[in-house]
Amino acid sequence: MALEQRLQLKQSLQLRMTPQLRQAIKILQLSRPELESMITDELCQNPVLEESADQPAERNLELRSGDPETGESEVGEAAPQDHEPEAVEQIGQVELEEYLDRHSGDIHGSVGTGSDRDDNRDRLFENATAANDSLADALIDQLALLMMSDEERRIATMIVGNLDEEGYLTGNVDEIAFAAGVSREAAEEAREIVQELEPPGCGSIDLRDCLLVQLRLIGYEADDYVVQVVDCHLKDLESQKYDKIARDLGTVPAEIMEAHRIIRALDPKPGHNFGASDTRYITPDAYIVKLEEEFQVMLNDEGIPALQVSPYYRDILKANAGRANEVGEAKGYLQDKVRSAMWLIKSIEQRQRTLRKVVESIARFQHDFLVHGVSQLRPMVLKDVAADISMHESTVSRATSGKYVHTPQGLFELKWFFTSSLHSTDGGNDVSSESVKQKIEAIIQSESPRHPFSDQYICEKLSKDHIDIARRTVAKYRESLGILPSSKRRRVVALD
């Protein structure tokens, strides 16, 4: 067979991941706080970008919208590929001039200027909150008030520096003694000093040690039942073996149950309340509201400022738009910043439009849930929404990541609506796993305190409701709800 070389032309289509496409995909998957932070950074870094006094950009510009994953627009045009020199010039001369002409008559205000800025400055310190002291700082402050030798203070400070977030000592006393260059007895004495600080129990080795310290500080003696239970029978107490503990201690189960009540009032994690960050409330990205007989979707644009190209730089570019042959470092820099600002504005607009489409699709699929609640939640996967709005599944996944919607049934993460399904044995529609969890929770709430339902009983009860579910699945759903097994539920209910 003879070998020869040939030239052959082949035409093909492929997706090119331009910087603008990457930016659109990145912005789409940002959560609301991340988007606000990114806009703030861009406003600081890009001199031609500024906030507009108008409404958010989604309602201002008539730009292409589509699937950022495929680069297709609603009118069937491909997303601009402006990383080539010709495309850069085209955007700089055509698209930019069109944008400037369309907005040349706008009256733009400045946000946070004049008296408003002064008022914001005055309220700056009123809105500031004091930082919470860490556990280590609180303990060291208390050590400074105690009468103790310099050696004891040094060892105690080292112990404080080796506490975890819950207040327990990482490592053991021998390691502390070796690191401090002292005897084990000296390290143990310093640890006992730390344990008696507020909150009591910090510096303990394990749960038993922590609870014994708290009982001792309350005033219980070593021969009290509650101390003996903590000292020798924590495992049996966890398993609700009251009879066994009572036999070992020579008492009645009622005394052990009373000791358990006292133990439950102690703090097993004495350091968890220190250094906690301030509560952060979730702000929904969209609202689903019922107007007359229909559900409408409204995006929450509060906190996401409308962006525009600065009028000052806009006038400069418009005045020099006809001098295409002039090339300079300043002009090139300005054009790059203007292009970056415009692509950012477009990406944010596209994010908002995509988010609206996704939420509207979810509202259509989950109409019964919006009316009746979780019991009517419909099983749904990303593919369902992607097919409904003609977008890629990965686009829907990014659009729902870290975003929340407020509905007539409460506030939910968008990912929450995508649930697995369980087969219905009566030939009807499949049941959502979330609705099954709600049924399990309702069954457990109706149980007798003395005779809680087992997972097998719950499985059989759900089967009577035509839900095909295995016992291990019931156990998995129960654990995800934070509900204890039946044996431990009996113990908890009996003590309440």
GUGUTI-106606 format. One line per field, with one value per residue (C-alpha): residue in one letter; residue number from 1; chain; x, y, z. Coordinates in steps of 0.1 Angstrom, whole numbers, plus 5000, padded with zeros to 4 digits. Layout:
residuo <- c(A/...)
num <- c(NUM/...)
cadena <- c(A/...)
px <- c(X/...)
py <- c(Y/...)
pz <- c(Z/...)
//
This chain:
residuo <- c(M/A/L/E/Q/R/L/Q/L/K/Q/S/L/Q/L/R/M/T/P/Q/L/R/Q/A/I/K/I/L/Q/L/S/R/P/E/L/E/S/M/I/T/D/E/L/C/Q/N/P/V/L/E/E/S/A/D/Q/P/A/E/R/N/L/E/L/R/S/G/D/P/E/T/G/E/S/E/V/G/E/A/A/P/Q/D/H/E/P/E/A/V/E/Q/I/G/Q/V/E/L/E/E/Y/L/D/R/H/S/G/D/I/H/G/S/V/G/T/G/S/D/R/D/D/N/R/D/R/L/F/E/N/A/T/A/A/N/D/S/L/A/D/A/L/I/D/Q/L/A/L/L/M/M/S/D/E/E/R/R/I/A/T/M/I/V/G/N/L/D/E/E/G/Y/L/T/G/N/V/D/E/I/A/F/A/A/G/V/S/R/E/A/A/E/E/A/R/E/I/V/Q/E/L/E/P/P/G/C/G/S/I/D/L/R/D/C/L/L/V/Q/L/R/L/I/G/Y/E/A/D/D/Y/V/V/Q/V/V/D/C/H/L/K/D/L/E/S/Q/K/Y/D/K/I/A/R/D/L/G/T/V/P/A/E/I/M/E/A/H/R/I/I/R/A/L/D/P/K/P/G/H/N/F/G/A/S/D/T/R/Y/I/T/P/D/A/Y/I/V/K/L/E/E/E/F/Q/V/M/L/N/D/E/G/I/P/A/L/Q/V/S/P/Y/Y/R/D/I/L/K/A/N/A/G/R/A/N/E/V/G/E/A/K/G/Y/L/Q/D/K/V/R/S/A/M/W/L/I/K/S/I/E/Q/R/Q/R/T/L/R/K/V/V/E/S/I/A/R/F/Q/H/D/F/L/V/H/G/V/S/Q/L/R/P/M/V/L/K/D/V/A/A/D/I/S/M/H/E/S/T/V/S/R/A/T/S/G/K/Y/V/H/T/P/Q/G/L/F/E/L/K/W/F/F/T/S/S/L/H/S/T/D/G/G/N/D/V/S/S/E/S/V/K/Q/K/I/E/A/I/I/Q/S/E/S/P/R/H/P/F/S/D/Q/Y/I/C/E/K/L/S/K/D/H/I/D/I/A/R/R/T/V/A/K/Y/R/E/S/L/G/I/L/P/S/S/K/R/R/R/V/V/A/L/D)
num <- c(1/2/3/4/5/6/7/8/9/10/11/12/13/14/15/16/17/18/19/20/21/22/23/24/25/26/27/28/29/30/31/32/33/34/35/36/37/38/39/40/41/42/43/44/45/46/47/48/49/50/51/52/53/54/55/56/57/58/59/60/61/62/63/64/65/66/67/68/69/70/71/72/73/74/75/76/77/78/79/80/81/82/83/84/85/86/87/88/89/90/91/92/93/94/95/96/97/98/99/100/101/102/103/104/105/106/107/108/109/110/111/112/113/114/115/116/117/118/119/120/121/122/123/124/125/126/127/128/129/130/131/132/133/134/135/136/137/138/139/140/141/142/143/144/145/146/147/148/149/150/151/152/153/154/155/156/157/158/159/160/161/162/163/164/165/166/167/168/169/170/171/172/173/174/175/176/177/178/179/180/181/182/183/184/185/186/187/188/189/190/191/192/193/194/195/196/197/198/199/200/201/202/203/204/205/206/207/208/209/210/211/212/213/214/215/216/217/218/219/220/221/222/223/224/225/226/227/228/229/230/231/232/233/234/235/236/237/238/239/240/241/242/243/244/245/246/247/248/249/250/251/252/253/254/255/256/257/258/259/260/261/262/263/264/265/266/267/268/269/270/271/272/273/274/275/276/277/278/279/280/281/282/283/284/285/286/287/288/289/290/291/292/293/294/295/296/297/298/299/300/301/302/303/304/305/306/307/308/309/310/311/312/313/314/315/316/317/318/319/320/321/322/323/324/325/326/327/328/329/330/331/332/333/334/335/336/337/338/339/340/341/342/343/344/345/346/347/348/349/350/351/352/353/354/355/356/357/358/359/360/361/362/363/364/365/366/367/368/369/370/371/372/373/374/375/376/377/378/379/380/381/382/383/384/385/386/387/388/389/390/391/392/393/394/395/396/397/398/399/400/401/402/403/404/405/406/407/408/409/410/411/412/413/414/415/416/417/418/419/420/421/422/423/424/425/426/427/428/429/430/431/432/433/434/435/436/437/438/439/440/441/442/443/444/445/446/447/448/449/450/451/452/453/454/455/456/457/458/459/460/461/462/463/464/465/466/467/468/469/470/471/472/473/474/475/476/477/478/479/480/481/482/483/484/485/486/487/488/489/490/491/492/493/494/495/496)
cadena <- c(A/A/A/A/A/A/A/A/A/A/A/A/A/A/A/A/A/A/A/A/A/A/A/A/A/A/A/A/A/A/A/A/A/A/A/A/A/A/A/A/A/A/A/A/A/A/A/A/A/A/A/A/A/A/A/A/A/A/A/A/A/A/A/A/A/A/A/A/A/A/A/A/A/A/A/A/A/A/A/A/A/A/A/A/A/A/A/A/A/A/A/A/A/A/A/A/A/A/A/A/A/A/A/A/A/A/A/A/A/A/A/A/A/A/A/A/A/A/A/A/A/A/A/A/A/A/A/A/A/A/A/A/A/A/A/A/A/A/A/A/A/A/A/A/A/A/A/A/A/A/A/A/A/A/A/A/A/A/A/A/A/A/A/A/A/A/A/A/A/A/A/A/A/A/A/A/A/A/A/A/A/A/A/A/A/A/A/A/A/A/A/A/A/A/A/A/A/A/A/A/A/A/A/A/A/A/A/A/A/A/A/A/A/A/A/A/A/A/A/A/A/A/A/A/A/A/A/A/A/A/A/A/A/A/A/A/A/A/A/A/A/A/A/A/A/A/A/A/A/A/A/A/A/A/A/A/A/A/A/A/A/A/A/A/A/A/A/A/A/A/A/A/A/A/A/A/A/A/A/A/A/A/A/A/A/A/A/A/A/A/A/A/A/A/A/A/A/A/A/A/A/A/A/A/A/A/A/A/A/A/A/A/A/A/A/A/A/A/A/A/A/A/A/A/A/A/A/A/A/A/A/A/A/A/A/A/A/A/A/A/A/A/A/A/A/A/A/A/A/A/A/A/A/A/A/A/A/A/A/A/A/A/A/A/A/A/A/A/A/A/A/A/A/A/A/A/A/A/A/A/A/A/A/A/A/A/A/A/A/A/A/A/A/A/A/A/A/A/A/A/A/A/A/A/A/A/A/A/A/A/A/A/A/A/A/A/A/A/A/A/A/A/A/A/A/A/A/A/A/A/A/A/A/A/A/A/A/A/A/A/A/A/A/A/A/A/A/A/A/A/A/A/A/A/A/A/A/A/A/A/A/A/A/A/A/A/A/A/A/A/A/A/A/A/A/A/A/A/A/A/A/A/A/A/A/A/A/A/A/A/A/A/A/A/A/A)
px <- c(5000/5014/5016/5010/5003/4971/4956/4920/4895/4871/4844/4832/4815/4829/4824/4851/4855/4862/4871/4836/4819/4840/4830/4793/4795/4814/4789/4759/4770/4779/4757/4741/4768/4796/4780/4777/4814/4825/4806/4822/4857/4850/4838/4871/4893/4876/4876/4850/4825/4801/4767/4737/4708/4685/4670/4691/4704/4681/4653/4674/4693/4679/4708/4710/4700/4705/4724/4759/4769/4764/4768/4735/4712/4675/4677/4700/4732/4765/4781/4807/4842/4862/4896/4907/4920/4892/4865/4881/4880/4844/4832/4852/4838/4803/4789/4804/4791/4756/4757/4769/4743/4715/4724/4737/4705/4703/4705/4728/4730/4758/4750/4762/4773/4766/4745/4737/4773/4777/4747/4762/4795/4777/4759/4791/4800/4763/4760/4793/4792/4819/4838/4832/4861/4875/4876/4914/4911/4883/4904/4936/4918/4906/4941/4954/4931/4942/4970/4994/5031/5047/5054/5017/5006/5030/5017/4981/4985/5001/4971/4947/4965/4960/4922/4899/4867/4847/4871/4887/4925/4941/4966/4972/4988/5021/5026/5019/5044/5070/5065/5066/5096/5078/5066/5033/5020/5027/5009/4980/4976/4976/4950/4928/4930/4919/4890/4876/4875/4844/4830/4838/4851/4875/4908/4892/4905/4871/4834/4836/4863/4843/4811/4829/4844/4811/4794/4822/4819/4782/4788/4782/4803/4820/4794/4765/4747/4750/4788/4790/4769/4792/4823/4815/4783/4782/4780/4751/4734/4736/4720/4692/4702/4687/4679/4715/4730/4706/4716/4753/4748/4723/4695/4662/4658/4640/4672/4692/4666/4669/4707/4703/4681/4709/4735/4715/4716/4754/4773/4792/4809/4818/4837/4812/4795/4828/4841/4809/4803/4773/4741/4738/4703/4695/4683/4663/4673/4637/4602/4573/4540/4504/4486/4450/4450/4486/4521/4544/4582/4600/4637/4652/4675/4680/4718/4727/4734/4727/4760/4769/4799/4810/4795/4829/4847/4817/4820/4857/4852/4823/4843/4872/4850/4858/4896/4901/4937/4949/4966/4979/4985/4959/4933/4940/4937/4905/4890/4899/4883/4851/4849/4854/4827/4802/4808/4803/4770/4759/4769/4750/4719/4722/4725/4693/4674/4686/4677/4642/4636/4647/4625/4596/4601/4603/4571/4553/4565/4558/4524/4508/4536/4531/4494/4494/4529/4556/4531/4525/4562/4568/4599/4621/4656/4678/4669/4632/4639/4667/4643/4615/4636/4658/4691/4719/4716/4749/4735/4705/4728/4749/4718/4704/4737/4737/4705/4673/4636/4609/4576/4541/4554/4586/4622/4640/4672/4666/4685/4660/4633/4654/4646/4647/4615/4600/4577/4540/4525/4490/4500/4499/4526/4559/4564/4591/4616/4610/4573/4582/4604/4576/4553/4580/4583/4545/4543/4570/4553/4522/4538/4534/4562/4565/4563/4580/4577/4605/4618/4602/4568/4572/4581/4550/4528/4542/4535/4498/4499/4512/4548/4574/4602/4628/4635/4671/4657/4634/4665/4684/4656/4651/4688/4688/4659/4680/4657/4671/4663/4633/4652/4668/4636/4619/4645/4644/4607/4605/4629/4611)
py <- c(5000/5034/5062/5097/5131/5150/5183/5181/5208/5198/5220/5215/5233/5235/5256/5280/5289/5326/5347/5363/5328/5318/5349/5344/5308/5319/5347/5323/5300/5327/5329/5363/5373/5362/5383/5414/5410/5405/5436/5456/5444/5453/5488/5493/5479/5492/5531/5532/5511/5528/5523/5537/5555/5535/5501/5470/5463/5434/5459/5484/5468/5447/5422/5386/5360/5323/5293/5304/5267/5265/5302/5303/5333/5335/5348/5320/5340/5327/5344/5370/5357/5389/5375/5378/5412/5417/5409/5432/5461/5453/5454/5485/5504/5490/5476/5503/5531/5515/5514/5550/5563/5545/5559/5593/5610/5593/5613/5594/5601/5593/5569/5578/5614/5647/5646/5609/5600/5621/5603/5569/5579/5590/5556/5537/5532/5528/5498/5482/5454/5444/5412/5383/5372/5339/5311/5315/5353/5348/5322/5341/5372/5351/5337/5373/5378/5347/5346/5320/5316/5325/5288/5279/5308/5298/5261/5272/5296/5268/5245/5273/5275/5238/5238/5230/5249/5229/5235/5201/5197/5185/5159/5148/5160/5142/5161/5194/5185/5176/5208/5230/5212/5204/5174/5157/5167/5204/5202/5184/5211/5238/5219/5217/5255/5260/5235/5256/5288/5300/5282/5252/5221/5236/5218/5184/5153/5137/5140/5121/5144/5175/5164/5153/5188/5205/5182/5188/5226/5224/5206/5169/5145/5113/5090/5107/5086/5112/5113/5075/5073/5097/5081/5045/5041/5067/5040/5022/5056/5063/5029/5036/5007/5021/4988/4976/5008/5007/4971/4979/5009/4992/5017/5020/5030/5062/5075/5068/5087/5116/5115/5115/5146/5164/5152/5165/5200/5201/5215/5187/5214/5243/5262/5262/5295/5315/5330/5323/5345/5368/5353/5356/5357/5343/5368/5351/5355/5354/5354/5333/5351/5343/5370/5362/5326/5324/5323/5350/5351/5383/5386/5402/5430/5446/5448/5442/5476/5486/5492/5515/5529/5562/5592/5609/5581/5576/5612/5608/5577/5592/5623/5602/5575/5587/5586/5549/5553/5568/5542/5549/5532/5552/5547/5509/5507/5527/5505/5473/5486/5496/5462/5445/5467/5459/5422/5422/5441/5416/5386/5398/5405/5370/5355/5372/5361/5326/5326/5339/5311/5284/5297/5300/5264/5252/5271/5253/5219/5224/5241/5216/5221/5259/5254/5224/5221/5194/5165/5174/5180/5164/5144/5164/5163/5188/5173/5182/5219/5219/5205/5229/5260/5246/5249/5225/5206/5220/5255/5247/5232/5264/5286/5268/5265/5285/5304/5306/5313/5326/5308/5307/5276/5292/5298/5270/5265/5259/5226/5214/5211/5185/5153/5116/5096/5065/5041/5041/5007/5017/5027/5064/5090/5085/5102/5127/5117/5150/5143/5108/5124/5146/5115/5097/5128/5129/5092/5096/5127/5106/5077/5069/5082/5048/5027/5046/5031/5011/5016/4984/4995/5029/5010/4988/5019/5037/5005/5008/5043/5027/5038/5012/5018/4996/4996/5008/5037/5047/5046/5068/5094/5093/5100/5129/5144/5142/5117/5091/5054/5041/5029/5063/5081/5062/5074/5110/5113/5096/5122/5153)
pz <- c(5000/4989/5015/5004/5020/5013/5023/5034/5046/5073/5087/5123/5151/5186/5218/5226/5262/5259/5290/5288/5288/5318/5336/5328/5341/5372/5380/5375/5402/5428/5458/5467/5493/5468/5440/5462/5472/5436/5425/5454/5443/5406/5416/5434/5407/5375/5373/5345/5364/5388/5404/5387/5403/5380/5387/5384/5350/5342/5333/5314/5285/5257/5255/5244/5270/5267/5281/5293/5291/5253/5244/5225/5227/5224/5189/5178/5177/5191/5220/5210/5209/5216/5225/5189/5177/5152/5177/5202/5177/5168/5204/5210/5180/5173/5205/5227/5205/5205/5243/5246/5221/5239/5273/5263/5275/5308/5340/5363/5400/5424/5452/5487/5479/5497/5528/5523/5525/5557/5572/5564/5579/5611/5613/5607/5644/5654/5631/5642/5667/5692/5683/5706/5728/5720/5746/5751/5757/5783/5802/5800/5814/5843/5849/5852/5882/5902/5928/5914/5907/5874/5867/5873/5851/5823/5823/5826/5796/5776/5785/5774/5741/5735/5738/5709/5700/5725/5754/5755/5758/5726/5736/5772/5804/5798/5765/5782/5810/5784/5764/5795/5810/5843/5861/5854/5888/5881/5848/5864/5891/5864/5844/5875/5878/5842/5847/5875/5854/5837/5818/5841/5825/5800/5799/5804/5786/5778/5785/5818/5831/5820/5837/5870/5873/5869/5894/5919/5915/5920/5953/5947/5967/5954/5970/5953/5928/5900/5904/5904/5873/5854/5868/5859/5839/5811/5784/5802/5807/5770/5762/5787/5810/5841/5857/5853/5867/5896/5905/5903/5926/5949/5943/5923/5887/5897/5914/5882/5862/5885/5882/5845/5847/5866/5841/5812/5827/5825/5796/5776/5754/5777/5750/5722/5730/5728/5696/5677/5647/5645/5632/5594/5581/5547/5521/5494/5457/5445/5458/5447/5455/5447/5428/5424/5413/5398/5413/5401/5405/5415/5418/5448/5435/5468/5476/5439/5425/5389/5372/5343/5325/5341/5323/5324/5306/5284/5271/5266/5244/5225/5217/5203/5188/5152/5157/5152/5140/5173/5194/5229/5261/5280/5253/5252/5289/5289/5262/5281/5313/5294/5277/5311/5327/5299/5300/5338/5334/5307/5328/5358/5336/5321/5356/5367/5337/5340/5377/5369/5343/5367/5395/5372/5360/5396/5404/5375/5385/5422/5420/5444/5469/5468/5476/5500/5514/5517/5515/5478/5469/5435/5427/5404/5389/5371/5338/5342/5346/5320/5294/5304/5299/5271/5289/5299/5332/5344/5338/5360/5386/5387/5388/5418/5438/5470/5461/5481/5473/5495/5489/5505/5524/5537/5527/5508/5490/5453/5455/5481/5454/5435/5454/5447/5444/5461/5442/5449/5452/5442/5407/5413/5410/5427/5461/5469/5496/5514/5517/5531/5557/5568/5571/5592/5615/5619/5627/5654/5669/5674/5692/5728/5751/5768/5735/5706/5672/5657/5622/5611/5624/5606/5574/5577/5584/5553/5532/5542/5526/5494/5498/5489/5514/5531/5568/5563/5542/5571/5594/5570/5567/5605/5611/5586/5606/5638/5654/5678/5676/5694/5724/5730/5723/5751/5775/5763/5765/5799/5813/5799)
//
